[in-house]
Every structure is written in C-alpha cells, then in structure tokens.
Amino acid sequence: MAARPLAAHIAAYIAAIRDYSHHLPRCPRCTRTVHCPTGIQRHTAYLRTQAAYRAARDHR
C-alpha cells in the first residue's frame, strides 16, 4: 500500500523536471540562475515536488 503514494510522488517529480527542463531552452530570459516569472513558478514546483518525493522516500 505504501507503493502508491511513492509512485505518485515519483510521477509528480518527473513531470516537474520535464516541465522545468522544457521551459529553460525555450525562454530567452531564463538561465539556470535567473528566471522569468514563469520560470520561477516552474522551478518552485520542481523544488517542492523534489522535497515531497524525498520526504516520502525517506519516510519508508
């Protein structure tokens, strides 16, 4: 039963990575250190899902 929540965290983490990594090369304002407002939102979502995934993984 613990596999489902972890799988959901993994799926969200992968989706956030893809969303963020697809935005970076297409945005002329974004770099790895400076972000446009959309880039900030996507980077924040990436960091939140990463933290949630790691917490779920470490809690097991």
C-alpha positions in Angstrom: 0.0 0.0 0.0 2.9 2.4 0.5 4.0 2.0 -3.1 1.1 4.0 -4.5 1.8 7.3 -2.7 5.5 6.9 -3.5 4.7 6.2 -7.1 2.5 9.4 -7.2 5.4 11.4 -5.8 7.8 10.0 -8.4 5.3 10.8 -11.2 4.9 14.4 -10.0 8.6 14.8 -9.6 9.3 13.6 -13.1 6.6 15.8 -14.5 8.1 18.8 -12.7 11.6 18.0 -14.0 10.2 17.8 -17.6 8.2 21.0 -17.3 11.1 23.0 -15.9 13.7 21.5 -18.3 11.4 22.1 -21.4 10.9 25.8 -20.3 14.6 26.7 -19.9 15.8 26.3 -23.5 12.7 28.0 -24.9 12.8 31.1 -22.7 15.2 33.8 -23.7 15.1 35.3 -20.2 15.8 32.2 -18.2 19.1 30.7 -17.3 20.0 28.2 -14.5 20.4 31.0 -12.1 18.0 33.8 -13.3 14.3 33.1 -14.1 11.4 34.9 -15.6 8.1 34.7 -13.6 7.0 31.5 -15.3 10.4 30.0 -14.8 10.2 30.9 -11.1 6.9 29.1 -10.8 8.2 26.0 -12.6 11.4 26.0 -10.6 9.5 26.3 -7.3 7.2 23.5 -8.4 10.2 21.4 -9.2 11.8 22.0 -5.7 8.5 21.3 -3.9 7.9 18.0 -5.7 11.6 17.1 -5.1 11.2 17.7 -1.4 7.9 15.8 -1.2 9.4 12.9 -3.1 12.4 12.8 -0.8 10.3 13.0 2.3 8.1 10.2 1.1 11.1 8.1 0.1 12.9 8.7 3.4 9.8 8.0 5.4 9.5 4.4 4.1 
